[in-house]
């Protein structure tokens, strides 16, 4: 995966180590607060990171590598190709707009801070370039595309969506995610610190 993890050229490095942070963002309408909460699923023991601001929320739920391998093997991927995905730090992602204003995002504007470098999120489009090189079938590529959270999306109040998000790091590695959204035409930036890629282990 290393050749696909080129530093993101657009942003400066940012490092925050708190597990619960309050971020203040100034918009033309005033000041709003963002919150990041980390918790553990009681039944599985898997960790969840949740970012909230102005009624908008995004959850990142750990997926075990074996879960992801099995999912994509069932959708036409070879064992070798499914292992590449399984070891690429995949999370189940839930994005909601429970606020009163429309919101948009573009994952090409998000980045990871990992070992002193800014790295891009491994979006649908980045993966498709790799699968073309790997010779993955068209049917499998379509299934993969629909499994991942869209790279760009608009949410009206009450809208939500979910899908997988891949960060391209190895199991057990830790990173910070800087995300940006546009809330009613105003840019908002947030940081989710200390995200951990799940390792191969049985679900509790």
ROZATI-340098 format. One record per residue: y, z, x of N, C-alpha, C, O in turn. Coordinates in pm, whole numbers, padded with zeros to 5 digits, always signed. Atoms other than C-alpha are relative to their C-alpha. Example, Ala and Ser with C-alpha at 12.3 -4.5 7.8 and 13.67 -1.06 7.14 Angstrom:
<nodes>
-00119+00000+00089-00450+00780+01230+00120+00000+00090+00118+00066+00194;-00119-00006-00082-00106+00714+01367+00109+00073-00077+00220+00090-00026;
</nodes>
This chain:
<nodes>
-00121+00000+00081+00000+00000+00000+00126+00000+00085+00235-00025+00033;-00119-00024-00080+00235+00052+00296+00095-00118+00000+00217-00100-00002;-00088+00115-00009+00363-00302+00306+00081-00020-00127+00179-00094-00126;-00072+00013+00125+00477-00270-00056+00104+00110-00018+00178+00109-00116;-00090-00112+00012+00677+00048+00007+00118-00017+00095+00138+00066+00184;-00118+00022-00084+00991-00096+00167+00114+00086-00050+00128+00105-00171;-00110-00087+00042+01298+00131+00164+00092-00069-00099+00122-00188-00084;-00093+00053+00100+01528+00083-00135+00137-00014+00065+00189+00084+00119;-00124+00024-00074+01849-00072+00001+00125+00048-00071+00233+00047-00011;-00119-00016+00083+02082+00033-00278+00058+00141-00001+00173+00162-00040;-00040-00137+00020+02098+00408-00256-00005+00082+00128-00077+00048+00222;+00005-00094-00110+02165+00692-00013-00109+00102-00027-00147+00125-00141;+00106-00099+00011+01901+00955+00055+00050+00124-00073+00164+00166-00057;-00033-00121+00073+01895+01258-00172-00121+00090-00001-00230+00046-00037;+00112-00092-00006+01679+01567-00129+00034+00127-00075+00130+00195-00040;-00018-00124+00074+01655+01851-00379-00135+00068-00009-00232+00003-00048;+00129-00066-00007+01382+02113-00348-00024+00098-00112-00133+00156-00118;+00021-00093+00110+01431+02327-00659-00101-00057-00099-00104-00178-00121;+00095+00040+00102+01153+02316-00920+00061+00005-00139+00009-00057-00232;-00072+00001+00127+01398+02394-01203+00147-00016+00032+00207+00073+00092;-00138+00027-00038+01742+02239-01171+00082-00030-00123+00031-00081-00222;-00099+00041+00100+02050+02202-01386+00097-00093+00069+00163-00055+00165;-00085+00102-00060+02242+01886-01307+00118-00026-00092+00099-00047-00212;-00120+00027+00079+02601+01835-01426+00046-00143+00025+00063-00184+00140;-00044+00139-00009+02711+01478-01499+00126-00017-00082+00130+00023-00199;-00127+00018+00070+03066+01385-01591+00007-00142-00057-00002-00241+00016;-00017+00127+00069+03106+01110-01848+00140-00003-00060+00210+00098-00062;-00133+00009+00061+03417+00983-02015+00013+00090-00121+00123+00133-00155;-00003-00086+00118+03320+01189-02320+00001+00147+00037+00018+00232-00050;+00004-00139-00041+03299+01507-02116-00117+00028+00090-00173-00063+00150;+00105-00043-00092+03040+01706-01924-00127+00030-00079-00122+00098-00181;+00127-00029+00063+02672+01715-02018-00095+00052+00106-00078+00024+00225;+00092-00062-00095+02387+01906-01859-00138-00062-00013-00183-00094-00123;+00137+00050-00002+02047+01777-01757-00091+00111+00048-00051+00197+00127;+00096-00105-00033+01737+01991-01724-00131-00065+00042-00174-00164-00016;+00133+00043-00042+01411+01941-01539-00093+00121-00009-00065+00226+00048;+00096-00108+00020+01112+02153-01638-00136-00046+00051-00179-00158+00025;+00136+00026-00047+00772+02168-01468-00094+00098-00068-00067+00218-00073;+00098-00088+00063+00469+02303-01651-00140-00057+00021-00156-00166+00076;+00139+00040-00017+00091+02280-01656-00067-00010-00136-00049+00077-00221;+00076+00013+00124-00129+02150-01935-00109+00106-00004-00186+00121+00091;+00093-00112+00009-00336+02442-02058-00146-00045+00008-00228+00021+00073;+00140+00043+00007-00655+02242-02121-00048-00070+00126-00164-00056+00164;+00043+00082-00115-00658+02015-01815+00044+00054+00134-00016+00022+00237;-00054-00047-00128-00456+02199-01552+00087-00101+00070+00136-00075+00180;-00085+00102-00060-00263+01879-01483+00148+00037-00019+00185+00098-00119;-00142-00036+00002+00108+01915-01408+00083-00104-00075+00051-00223-00078;-00094+00084+00075+00393+01776-01619+00141+00029+00049+00179+00145+00066;-00142-00012-00032+00751+01712-01514+00079-00064-00114+00050-00177-00154;-00077+00052+00113+01007+01667-01792+00150+00008+00030+00202+00113+00067;-00146+00010-00015+01370+01552-01763+00061-00014-00137+00016-00094-00219;-00066+00003+00130+01603+01615-02057+00150-00007+00018+00207+00058+00106;-00146+00005+00002+01963+01524-02124+00049-00063-00129+00005-00171-00168;-00067+00052+00119+02170+01478-02440-00098-00057-00102-00071-00161-00163;+00099+00044+00097+01860+01446-02658-00097-00104+00052-00189-00143-00020;+00091+00097-00063+01691+01200-02420-00096+00075+00090-00056+00169+00159;+00097-00068-00087+01371+01304-02242-00099-00100+00058-00129-00203-00002;+00108+00076-00063+01114+01162-02003-00100+00099+00058-00063+00188+00135;+00107-00082-00055+00781+01326-01926-00085-00083+00095-00115-00199+00068;+00096+00057-00094+00563+01246-01625-00121+00091+00002-00112+00207+00045;+00123-00078+00007+00205+01365-01675-00097-00053+00105-00127-00172+00108;+00094+00044-00103-00036+01356-01381-00122-00068-00062-00171-00026-00167;+00127+00063+00032-00333+01121-01409-00089+00011+00122-00047-00022+00233;+00094-00004-00111-00638+01184-01194-00033-00142+00045-00044-00231-00039;+00038+00133-00047-00725+00886-00973-00124-00055-00071-00129-00173-00103;+00122+00046+00066-01071+00871-01134+00028-00047-00143-00033-00143-00190;-00037+00043+00135-00914+00848-01481+00056-00142+00002+00021-00226-00081;-00065+00131-00009-00705+00552-01375-00098-00108+00043-00095-00219-00009;+00103+00098-00041-00994+00378-01196-00084-00042-00119-00104-00161-00143;+00088+00030+00113-01216+00405-01502+00073-00082-00106+00016-00174-00165;-00079+00071+00101-00938+00285-01733+00009-00148+00034-00013-00233-00053;-00020+00141-00036-00878-00036-01539-00130-00074+00027-00136-00196+00010;+00130+00066-00009-01243-00107-01463-00046-00045-00138-00115-00146-00152;+00033+00037+00137-01283-00113-01840+00086-00113-00053+00066-00158-00166;-00090+00109+00041-01013-00381-01854-00005-00119+00095+00093-00193+00109;+00023+00122-00077-01155-00638-01617+00028+00007+00148+00012-00093+00218;-00025-00013-00144-01062-00502-01273-00129+00033+00073-00214+00106+00022;+00113-00037-00084-01318-00486-00996+00016+00144+00044+00124+00202+00033;-00007-00136-00050-01404-00148-00851+00101+00015+00112+00172+00115+00119;-00094-00005-00113-01202-00229-00540+00145-00005-00049+00229+00072-00002;-00136+00010+00052-00892-00334-00736+00038+00124-00079+00151+00172-00070;-00028-00121+00077-00921-00036-00971+00026+00118+00092+00106+00206+00058;-00023-00109-00095-00937+00194-00669+00141-00008+00059+00203+00095+00084;-00137+00017-00050-00609+00048-00539+00099+00063-00098+00191+00134-00057;-00089-00059+00100-00442+00145-00867-00019+00151-00006+00079+00226-00010;+00028-00143+00012-00614+00482-00886+00064+00083+00109+00100+00198+00087;-00056-00072-00114-00481+00578-00544+00150-00028+00017+00204-00002+00124;-00141+00038-00010-00124+00459-00618+00092+00093-00077+00200+00052-00120;-00086-00103+00061+00013+00781-00773+00048-00043-00139+00166-00070-00160;-00029+00045+00136-00003+00686-01141+00020+00121-00092-00057+00217-00088;-00029-00103+00100+00149+00904-01413+00003-00062-00139+00041-00178-00156;-00026+00038+00138+00139+00884-01789+00145+00038-00029+00185+00152-00004;-00143-00022+00019+00505+00851-01889+00035-00014-00148-00006-00109-00214;-00044+00000+00140+00661+00934-02226+00152+00006+00000+00210+00102+00051;-00147+00008+00004+01023+00833-02287+00044+00006-00145-00006-00070-00229;-00045-00019+00139+01206+00949-02602+00152+00003-00006+00219+00050+00087;-00142-00015+00030+01553+00917-02748+00012+00076-00132+00011+00016-00239;-00021-00084+00117+01598+01208-02987+00147+00035-00018+00182+00123-00097;-00144-00023+00010+01975+01197-02940+00063-00085-00108-00005-00135-00198;-00076+00071+00104+02244+01025-03142+00061-00131+00050+00129-00201-00025;-00059+00120-00059+02340+00741-02906-00109-00089+00059-00214-00038+00100;+00098+00089-00064+02154+00431-02777-00005+00023+00150+00092+00069+00211;+00019-00018-00144+02016+00440-02424-00079-00117+00056-00167-00171-00011;+00076+00102-00070+01891+00182-02176-00035+00051+00139+00032+00140+00192;+00033-00030-00139+01718+00207-01840-00053-00125+00067-00094-00221+00002;+00053+00107-00084+01615-00024-01557-00066+00066+00121+00003+00121+00206;+00071-00066-00109+01346+00103-01320+00032-00058+00138+00009+00008+00239;-00042+00055-00129+01472-00130-01049+00118+00077+00058+00150+00062+00176;-00109-00083-00048+01764+00113-01025-00047+00141+00035+00033+00222+00082;+00056-00131-00034+01534+00416-00978-00056-00005+00142-00086-00113+00195;+00063-00003-00132+01400+00529-00643-00063+00135+00030-00024+00238-00026;+00067-00119-00049+01173+00780-00474+00063+00042+00132+00101-00043+00213;-00034-00050-00133+01281+01002-00186-00128+00061+00057-00179+00160+00005;+00128-00041-00056+00974+01043+00036+00007-00007+00152+00028-00114+00209;+00001-00009-00146+00962+01159+00399+00122-00069+00062+00110-00145+00158;-00124+00051-00056+01325+01068+00461+00035-00143-00036+00132-00197+00017;-00027+00139+00038+01310+00724+00298+00017-00012-00151-00039+00066-00228;-00014+00036+00141+01420+00578-00034-00093-00117-00028-00085-00221+00038;+00101+00101+00031+01138+00376-00191+00010-00041-00147+00048+00041-00230;-00008+00045+00140+01122+00166-00510-00119+00045-00083-00228+00070-00029;+00110-00020+00093+00913+00242-00815-00084-00127-00001-00031-00238+00008;+00090+00117+00003+00607+00014-00830-00010-00053-00143-00099-00015-00219;-00013+00052+00136+00701-00177-01144-00106-00106-00030-00182-00147+00057;+00089+00109+00041+00503-00436-01341+00015-00121+00091-00084-00180+00136;-00026+00122-00076+00668-00716-01147-00048+00012+00145-00100-00084+00201;+00048-00021-00138+00590-00567-00805-00152-00007+00006-00209-00068+00097;+00146+00006+00004+00226-00518-00901-00050-00143-00023-00149-00184+00039;+00046+00136+00029+00196-00871-01039-00002-00086+00126-00092-00168+00144;+00000+00074-00127+00293-01013-00700-00122+00034+00083-00182-00053+00145;+00117-00040-00077+00017-00812-00540-00128-00055-00062-00216-00104+00009;+00122+00047+00064-00245-00905-00798-00020-00150+00018-00133-00197+00026;+00013+00143-00026-00170-01273-00748-00060-00025+00137-00142-00115+00154;+00056+00011-00136-00245-01231-00377-00146+00043+00001-00229-00018+00069;+00136-00053+00004-00559-01030-00457-00095-00086-00083-00216-00066-00078;+00084+00086+00082-00684-01297-00698-00052+00065-00126-00160+00029-00175;+00040-00067+00124-00702-01069-01003+00009-00099-00116+00101-00181-00120;+00003+00094+00112-00790-01254-01324+00123+00015-00088+00187+00120-00093;-00116-00001+00088-00519-01346-01571-00016+00103-00111+00080+00171-00147;+00024-00096+00108-00680-01136-01844+00022+00143+00047+00082+00224-00024;-00020-00134-00054-00685-00829-01622+00147+00027+00027+00195+00138+00004;-00143-00017-00027-00323-00885-01520+00078+00026-00128+00171+00107-00129;-00067-00023+00129-00216-00903-01885-00027+00142-00048+00065+00210-00095;+00034-00136+00040-00402-00580-01961+00077+00102+00082+00123+00204+00030;-00074-00090-00089-00237-00416-01661+00147+00006-00042+00206+00114-00049;-00142+00006+00037+00109-00531-01767+00028+00084-00124+00127+00157-00129;-00022-00073+00124+00073-00385-02114-00031+00148+00013+00008+00227-00073;+00031-00141-00022-00057-00056-01973+00116+00076+00063+00129+00197+00044;-00112-00065-00068+00256+00013-01768+00123+00008-00090+00146-00078-00175;-00126-00011+00071+00584+00138-01908+00089-00117+00038+00095-00153+00156;-00086+00114-00033+00828-00156-01932+00103+00034+00107+00153+00147+00113;-00098-00020-00108+01059-00198-01634+00139+00022-00056+00216+00101-00002;-00132-00013+00064+01364-00231-01862-00021+00018-00150-00108-00043-00210;+00018-00024+00143+01408-00103-02213+00127+00060-00061+00207+00125+00007;-00110-00059+00077+01661-00008-02481-00060+00085-00111-00155+00044-00178;+00046-00092+00103+01609+00288-02714+00115+00034-00094+00219+00084-00050;-00093-00050+00100+01798+00345-03035-00037+00145-00032-00147+00189+00002;+00036-00137+00039+01815+00703-03169-00130+00003-00079-00147-00072-00175;+00130-00011+00066+01464+00805-03274-00109-00083+00063-00226-00064+00030;+00101+00084-00065+01288+00547-03055-00075+00076+00109-00022+00171+00167;+00077-00055-00111+01014+00635-02809-00102-00103+00046-00132-00199-00025;+00104+00088-00053+00755+00465-02591-00075+00075+00109-00025+00174+00163;+00077-00061-00107+00484+00553-02344-00080-00106+00074-00103-00215+00022;+00079+00090-00084+00285+00390-02067-00015+00063+00137+00039+00171+00163;+00019-00053-00135+00180+00439-01708+00116-00041+00090+00177-00147+00073;-00098+00030-00104+00422+00454-01417-00066+00025+00134-00129+00128+00155;+00062-00010-00133+00310+00394-01058+00108+00016+00106+00208-00055+00106;-00097-00025-00106+00492+00531-00756-00050-00043+00138+00024-00034+00236;+00048+00064-00122+00270+00379-00486-00032+00092+00116-00057+00044+00227;+00033-00093-00107+00203+00696-00285-00146+00044-00011-00212+00017-00111;+00139-00042-00003-00131+00848-00190-00021+00131-00076+00075+00207-00094;+00028-00126+00068-00303+01133-00380+00043+00120+00084+00019+00125+00204;-00042-00122-00066-00155+01472-00297+00139-00004+00060+00192+00100+00100;-00133+00008-00059+00179+01342-00170+00107+00041-00101+00090+00028-00222;-00108-00056+00081+00507+01489-00298+00129-00079+00023+00158-00119+00136;-00124+00078-00012+00835+01310-00369+00100+00047-00105+00065+00119-00199;-00104-00019+00101+01164+01336-00558+00031-00135-00063+00032-00237+00005;-00034+00124+00072+01253+01077-00822+00144+00007-00048+00182+00099-00119;-00134+00016+00054+01611+00970-00885-00004-00111-00104-00041-00225-00074;+00000+00097+00109+01645+00796-01219+00142-00017-00053+00225+00073-00040;-00131+00025+00060+01943+00640-01389-00020-00069-00134-00107-00154-00150;+00003+00059+00132+02003+00550-01751+00145-00027-00042+00239+00024+00019;-00132+00024+00058+02294+00420-01954+00000+00056-00141-00074+00008-00227;-00005-00071+00128+02381+00648-02246+00128-00037-00072+00237+00004-00033;-00115+00047+00078+02609+00484-02503+00104-00067+00090+00225-00047+00073;-00088+00073-00089+02753+00265-02227+00045+00076+00122+00116+00020+00206;-00040-00082-00114+02799+00550-01977-00118+00024+00094-00226+00060+00047;+00110-00023-00094+02588+00577-01658-00028+00148+00019+00064+00229+00031;+00046-00137-00022+02386+00897-01617-00110-00004+00105-00202-00085+00096;+00101-00007-00105+02185+00987-01307-00064+00138+00000+00005+00239-00016;+00072-00126-00007+01918+01256-01283-00099+00000+00114-00135-00106+00166;+00099-00015-00106+01676+01390-01024-00114+00088-00049-00090+00195-00105;+00118-00082+00025+01321+01515-01078-00060+00033+00136-00118-00055+00200;+00047-00035-00134+01227+01707-00762-00145+00046+00002-00198+00093-00099;+00130-00060-00025+00890+01799-00620-00114-00054-00083-00205+00021-00117;+00110+00061+00076+00667+01556-00812-00120-00017+00093-00105-00062+00207;+00121+00004-00082+00308+01571-00684-00099-00101-00058-00132-00094-00177;+00103+00096+00042+00060+01282-00702-00133+00073-00014-00173+00148+00076;+00127-00069+00025-00269+01402-00851-00105-00040+00103-00105-00152+00154;+00109+00026-00094-00573+01430-00626-00130-00014-00077-00139+00024-00193;+00131+00016+00061-00935+01345-00698-00066+00136-00019-00105+00200+00079;+00069-00124+00031-01083+01647-00872-00034-00001-00147+00031-00070-00225;+00036-00003+00141-01255+01724-01201+00111+00062-00083+00181+00152-00037;-00093-00063+00093-01036+01800-01501-00054+00137-00037-00173+00152-00064;+00043-00136+00033-01045+02174-01571-00041+00010-00145-00080+00118-00191;
</nodes>
